[in-house]
Structure formats: C-alpha cells, structure tokens
Amino acid sequence: MDLHRTQDYVSVAINYANECIRDENKKVGKWIKLAAKRFLLDLERAKNPDCDFSFVESEANNVCDFAEKCPHVEGNWGTRNIKLHDSHIFFLVQLFGFRHDDMTRRFTTALFAVARKNAKSTLAAIVMLYCLYCEGENGPQVISAATTGQQARIIFNIAKRMVEM
C-alpha cells in the first residue's frame, strides 16, 4: 500500500532514539533508553543477510503517514488531522518496520505506557485501523481489550468515529 508519504518518519525515529540515549538531563526513563538502544541495534542487525528479520522503511513510513491522515475525534486542535509526536513515531516505526521474510511483523504485541492524556487510546485506535485496513491480511481481526468493557469501548469508539469522519 502506497500512502504517498510526505515525511521520512524513519529518520525521525532514529533521531528520537539517539536523543533519548544522549539524554543528560534525565528526562528520559531507563526503559525508553533501553528501547532506543535496542531499536538502533536492531536496525544494524537487520542489515545482516543471516538475520531472521529485516527493516522495511516503506512499512514504517506508511503506518505513520496513515496515522497523520486520521482525523482528530476528541478535543479541539489546530489541525483537522493528527500530528504524531516523535515518541509516537518511534513506537510505530519499531512496531511496523521490522518484518520477517514473509512480510509479517516481527512484533505482534506492544506496550505503550505513558501518563494519562498522551494519546494512548488514539494511538491504539490508529494501530487497530491500520492492521484492519492496510496490512493486507485476509480476514483480519483486531481486538480492543482492557480491564473493563467500558475502557475497551473507548478505543473502539475512537476508531469508529475516525472511520465515520
């Protein structure tokens, strides 16, 4: 799927990872630094022909471009469509960029743990919609799960409103 991307999101993710590793003001937590180091090491590993996965820039860029074509459905924003934060780009590039030989994603489970009001539900809705519509899987199933049905419906309702808009 070619979404005609307008930005090199992979470069944004790499820059974000490097900034996290260099963080001298201790603004970045230990787990983010470790994730950044693993990401950069995985990019190098993926260049080896014997590696069991590769990095496909177009897959990483496409999901981010898709996300920025999704409309805001909550709150008042200065733009109609979502503008990803660098941390969101970093997350999506890792999740969708690393692929096995059959082009299935290397990572099928992910955790995005940030404080409240950091667009977790919106990001989850985007991932659901991308997997449902853009991955090319026959009969895809996406599941919104949480500790309560009410919490799970939040993500579903955001995704539903994005599709309706």
N, C-alpha and C positions, 0 to 999 in steps of 0.2 A: 504494500500500500504506500503510495507516494503522496504525502500530505503537503508537498511543496513548502518545506520548512524555510523559515526566514532567518533563523539564528543557529549558530553552531553550539548546541546545548552541551555537547561532549566537552568542548573547551571550557565552558562554564563549570561543569562538574569537576574537571581536572584542576582548574584554578581554585575552586572551593576546597577541594581535598588538600591542595598544597597550603592554602591559607590556614586550614584547620591544624595541620601538622606544625606549621610555624608559629601558631598562636602563642605569644609570650605573655599576654595579659590574663591568661587562664579564663577566657570567656568560653572556651570550647571544652566540653567534658571529655573525660577519658575514653568513653565508648565511641564518641564521634571521631576522636583522633585515631583510635584503633580501626574504625571503619574506613577512614580516609587512607590510612596506610595499606590496609588490605585491598582497597579499590585500586590504588596505584600499582601495588604488586601484582594484582590480578591482570591489570592491563598489560604489564610486561610478560607475565606467564602466558597470556592468550596469544602472544606473538609466536610462541614456540609451536611448531607443527605437531609435536607429540602431546600437546596439552589436550585435555578432554573437553575443552570449551574454547570458544573464540569470542572476540568482541566485535559486534556488528554495529558500526556507528549509525547506519541508517535506522536501525531498530530503536536505538537510544534516542536519536533525534526525533523520530516520528512520534513517539509517545509524548514527548514534551511539547511538540508542535500541536498535537491533538489537544493536549491539556489547555494550551493557550487559545484554542478555538472554542473552548467550552464557556458558556456564559456564567456570570455571577447569578446566583439564585437566592442569596441571603445578604442582607445588609445593603448599604449604599456605598458605591465605589465610583471612582472617577472614570472607569472604563467599563464598557459593556462586557468584555471578556476577561477571563482570569489572566493574571500575570504571575508566573511562578516565582517564588523566592529561590535563591540559589540552593538552599538546603533541599527544597522540593525537587529541583533539577538533579542534584546529586543523588537523591533517593531513586528517582525514576530512571536515570541513566544506568545505574547499577542493576536495578531490577529487570529492565528490559533489554539492556545492551549485551549482556553475556548470554551466549547461545551454544547449545550442543550442535553437533553436525547435522542433525535432523531439523534444526532451527527452533527446537523447543527451548524455552527459557531455562537457564541454569538455575535460577531461583524461582521457586513456585510459592514460597511463603516468605513474608517480610513483616518486619515490625517497624513502625514509625511512631516513636514515643517522644512527644513533645508536650509542653504545657498547654493548658486549655487556650482556646482562641488562636490556634496556629494552623487552622485549616485541615485538621486531620480528617474530618468527615468529608470535606470537599475533595481532598486528595484520594481518599478511599473510593468515593463515587466515580472519580475520573478513571482510576485503575479498573474498577468494575466495568465501566462503559467501554474502555479501550479493549479489555480482554473479550468482552461480549461482541463488539463490532469489528475490531481491527486486527485481531490476531490470526484470523483465517481458519480457526478451528471449526470442525464440523460439530454442530450442536453444542456450543459452549454453555457451560453453567457457571454462574457467578453467585456467590453466597455472601450475604451480609450477616455476620454473626456478632453477637455481643452478649454481655451478661444478662440483659433483659431484652424482650421483644421490642420495647419502646426505643431502646438505644439502637438496635439493629435497623429499625424503621427510619431513623434519622438519615442514615447513609442511603437507603433505598429511596427515600423521598427526595433527597438532593439529586440523585441520579435521574429520577423520574422527571423532576422539574427541568433539569438540563435538556433532556430529550424533548420535552414538550416545547421548550423555547427554541 
